[in-house]
Amino acid sequence: MDLNDTLVFVRVAQAGGFSAAARLLGMPVSTLSVRVSRLEQRLGVTLLQRTTRRLRLTEAGQAYLRQAARGLEEILQAEAQIDAGKHEAQGLLRLTLPIDMGDEQLLGILSAYRARHPGVSVELVFSDARLDLVEQGLDLALRAGELADSSLVARRIGQARWAPFAHPDYLKRAPPLRQPKDLAHHATLCFSPLGRDSWTLMRGKARATVPLRSAFAANDMRMIRQLALDAQGVALLPDYVCRREMSHGQLVSLLPGWHARTDPIHLVYPGQRFVPAKLRHFIDETVPALSALFSIPSHLEK
């Protein structure tokens, strides 16, 4: 089936003749006549009755025109929408990210993107599971940690350094904490995937493994962070989840330069030949701000 034949028939019928349609389409009258004849042959009916003086739609032609014109209009609208979408960001952008990454700074970055592209709506899917982007209909993901080999395109945007933090009220009543071995005398708040019996800290080539007196352990980092805010002890947390509290004096970074591990943070999305404008603009415009958000603060580099 050649939809071009249908398009020619519709334009001839709407223009009221082959000559007018030929001028509209920029095609020879003979070409239009061949295409309409080919369409009639395929359908097995006469659509147009032609004379030297006039052109008239048959009953079959009238019925076909009603349906074909509507269908072609929808196709043309769809193509126009697709063409606009190649240049203008629009539609739904679905981003998945770990639960702990949702903070006001990230939301500020997303809001700024939406302000520039009001035709785009953003859906955030928070999950600590590494969702299948294609299967789940997701446009891209923010992921912390090493990536497995896959067909996804990955762009490294920063890193998260796990370091010790505590509330000032806890530090007022706790023993001095000047070097890693002093952690053995502190109540520690352990994110269990990083260990609850000991922590291994690094600074340059130096390493120190410290036995812990664990006050609380949990596999939920948000709970560990809240316990630290409640002045319950020292917590090992990624720096990006503590920025706001540090700026407000609610958490203090301890043992400058010492850290447990550093996780790379990537923006990943499915590889595709034609990247939608909404995704292309998001990547181009937000990567600098995301890189700043997930950079290691200077005080942790000391």
C-alpha positions in Angstrom: 0.0 0.0 0.0 1.3 3.4 -1.0 -0.1 6.2 1.1 1.2 8.7 -1.5 -1.5 7.4 -3.9 -4.1 8.1 -1.2 -2.7 11.6 -0.6 -2.9 12.4 -4.3 -6.5 11.2 -4.5 -7.5 13.3 -1.5 -5.8 16.4 -2.9 -7.4 16.0 -6.3 -10.9 15.5 -4.8 -10.4 18.5 -2.4 -9.0 20.7 -5.2 -11.8 19.8 -7.6 -9.6 18.6 -10.4 -6.2 17.3 -11.5 -4.9 20.6 -12.7 -5.5 22.5 -9.5 -4.1 19.6 -7.5 -1.0 19.5 -9.7 -0.3 23.1 -8.9 -0.9 22.5 -5.2 1.4 19.5 -5.1 4.0 20.6 -7.6 3.6 17.5 -9.7 2.6 16.9 -13.4 -1.1 16.1 -14.1 0.0 12.9 -15.7 1.7 11.7 -12.5 -1.4 12.4 -10.5 -3.6 10.6 -13.0 -1.4 7.5 -12.8 -1.4 7.5 -9.0 -5.2 7.8 -8.8 -5.7 5.0 -11.4 -3.2 2.8 -9.4 -5.2 3.4 -6.3 -8.5 2.5 -8.0 -6.9 -0.7 -9.4 -5.7 -1.7 -5.9 -9.1 -1.0 -4.3 -11.1 -2.5 -7.2 -13.5 0.4 -7.5 -13.9 3.6 -9.4 -13.3 6.6 -7.2 -13.5 9.5 -9.8 -15.5 9.8 -12.9 -13.5 11.9 -15.4 -14.7 13.8 -18.4 -13.0 16.4 -20.5 -15.1 19.1 -18.7 -15.6 17.9 -15.1 -14.6 15.5 -12.4 -17.1 13.8 -10.1 -16.7 11.5 -7.1 -18.5 8.2 -7.2 -20.4 7.0 -4.2 -17.4 4.8 -3.3 -15.1 7.8 -3.9 -17.1 10.0 -1.5 -17.0 7.3 1.2 -13.3 6.7 0.7 -12.6 10.4 0.8 -14.3 10.9 4.1 -12.2 8.3 5.8 -8.9 8.9 4.0 -8.9 12.7 4.5 -9.4 12.2 8.2 -6.7 9.6 8.5 -4.2 11.6 6.4 -4.9 14.7 8.5 -4.0 12.7 11.7 -0.9 11.4 10.0 0.2 14.9 9.0 -0.5 16.2 12.4 1.5 13.4 14.0 4.5 14.1 11.7 4.3 17.8 12.4 4.3 17.0 16.1 7.3 14.7 15.7 9.1 17.3 13.6 8.5 19.9 16.3 9.7 17.5 19.0 13.0 17.1 17.2 13.7 20.8 17.9 11.5 21.9 20.7 11.6 20.1 24.0 8.1 18.8 24.9 6.3 15.8 26.4 7.0 13.8 29.5 10.5 13.3 30.8 10.8 10.3 33.3 13.8 10.3 35.5 14.7 7.5 38.0 17.1 8.1 40.9 18.0 6.7 44.3 15.7 7.7 47.1 18.4 9.6 49.0 19.2 11.9 46.1 15.9 13.8 46.2 16.8 17.1 47.9 16.0 20.8 47.3 19.1 21.4 45.3 18.3 18.7 42.8 14.7 20.0 42.6 16.0 23.4 41.9 17.9 22.1 38.9 14.9 20.3 37.6 12.7 23.4 38.2 15.1 25.6 36.2 15.0 23.1 33.4 11.2 23.2 33.3 11.2 27.0 33.4 13.2 27.0 30.2 11.0 24.3 28.6 7.4 24.7 29.8 6.3 22.1 27.2 8.0 19.4 29.2 6.6 17.7 32.3 8.9 15.8 34.6 8.1 12.6 36.5 10.6 11.4 39.2 10.7 7.7 40.0 12.5 7.2 43.3 13.9 3.7 43.6 17.1 2.1 45.0 16.6 -0.7 42.5 18.3 -0.3 39.2 15.2 -0.2 37.0 15.3 -1.3 33.4 14.9 2.0 31.6 13.5 0.6 28.3 11.1 -1.8 30.0 9.9 0.8 32.5 9.5 3.5 29.9 12.1 5.8 31.6 14.1 8.4 29.8 17.2 8.5 32.0 18.6 7.7 35.4 20.9 9.1 38.0 23.0 6.2 39.4 25.6 6.1 42.2 28.3 3.4 42.2 30.0 1.4 39.5 28.0 0.5 36.4 27.6 -2.9 34.9 28.3 -3.2 31.2 25.2 -2.5 29.2 23.8 -0.8 26.1 23.1 2.3 28.1 25.0 5.5 27.4 26.7 6.7 30.6 28.0 10.2 31.4 29.9 10.6 34.6 28.8 13.8 36.4 30.5 13.6 39.8 31.2 11.4 42.8 29.9 10.9 46.3 32.5 10.6 49.1 31.4 8.8 52.3 32.8 10.6 55.3 32.0 10.8 59.1 29.5 13.4 60.2 27.9 14.3 63.6 25.6 16.9 65.2 27.3 19.6 67.2 25.3 18.7 70.3 26.7 15.1 70.2 30.2 16.4 69.8 29.8 18.6 72.9 29.3 15.6 75.2 31.4 13.1 73.3 35.2 12.3 73.6 37.6 14.1 71.4 37.8 12.9 67.8 41.1 13.8 66.2 42.1 10.7 64.3 40.3 7.6 63.0 41.2 5.4 65.9 39.2 7.7 68.2 36.0 6.4 66.6 36.3 3.3 68.8 35.3 5.5 71.7 32.2 7.0 70.0 28.6 5.9 69.5 28.5 5.1 65.8 25.5 5.1 63.4 26.1 2.4 60.9 24.7 2.1 57.4 25.0 -1.6 57.5 26.1 -2.2 53.8 29.2 -0.3 54.7 29.8 -2.4 57.9 28.6 -2.3 61.5 31.6 -3.9 63.3 34.3 -1.7 61.8 34.9 1.1 59.3 37.9 1.4 57.0 38.9 5.0 56.3 41.4 6.3 53.8 43.4 9.4 53.3 45.8 9.4 50.3 47.8 6.2 50.7 47.0 5.8 54.4 44.3 3.4 55.6 42.8 2.8 59.0 40.4 0.1 60.0 38.6 1.0 63.3 36.5 -1.3 65.4 33.1 0.3 66.3 30.9 0.6 69.2 27.7 0.7 67.2 24.8 2.5 68.7 22.4 1.9 65.8 22.7 0.0 62.5 20.2 0.1 59.6 20.2 -0.5 55.9 18.3 2.7 55.3 20.6 5.7 54.9 17.8 8.2 55.6 17.3 6.7 59.0 21.1 6.9 59.8 21.1 10.5 58.6 18.1 11.3 60.9 19.8 9.7 63.9 22.9 11.8 63.2 20.6 14.9 63.1 19.1 13.8 66.5 22.7 13.9 68.0 22.8 10.1 68.5 26.4 9.6 67.3 28.8 9.7 64.4 27.5 8.6 61.0 29.3 7.7 57.8 27.3 9.4 55.0 27.8 10.6 51.4 28.6 14.3 51.4 25.8 15.2 49.0 23.1 14.2 51.5 24.6 16.5 54.2 25.2 19.8 52.3 22.1 21.6 53.6 22.6 20.5 57.2 26.2 21.5 57.1 25.4 24.9 55.8 22.8 25.3 58.6 25.2 24.0 61.3 23.2 20.9 61.9 26.0 18.5 60.9 29.7 18.8 61.2 32.3 17.1 58.9 34.8 15.1 61.0 38.3 13.9 60.3 39.0 16.1 57.2 40.5 14.2 54.3 39.5 10.8 55.7 36.7 8.9 53.9 35.4 5.4 53.6 34.9 5.2 49.8 34.0 7.2 46.8 31.2 6.3 44.5 31.0 7.6 40.9 27.7 9.2 39.9 26.5 8.8 36.3 23.7 10.0 34.2 22.6 7.1 32.1 20.1 6.8 29.2 19.3 4.3 26.5 21.4 4.5 23.3 19.3 5.6 20.4 19.9 7.0 17.0 17.6 10.0 17.4 17.7 11.5 20.9 14.4 13.4 21.7 14.8 17.1 22.2 13.5 16.9 25.8 16.3 14.5 26.7 19.0 16.2 24.6 18.3 19.6 26.2 18.1 18.1 29.7 21.6 16.5 29.3 23.2 19.6 27.7 21.7 22.1 30.2 21.7 20.3 33.5 25.0 18.4 33.5 27.1 21.5 34.6 24.7 22.0 37.6 24.6 18.3 38.4 28.4 18.1 38.3 28.6 21.0 40.8 26.0 19.3 43.0 28.0 16.0 43.0 31.5 17.4 43.3 33.5 16.7 46.5 33.5 19.7 48.8 36.9 21.3 49.2 37.0 20.6 53.0 36.8 16.9 52.3 39.7 17.0 49.9 42.2 18.2 52.6 
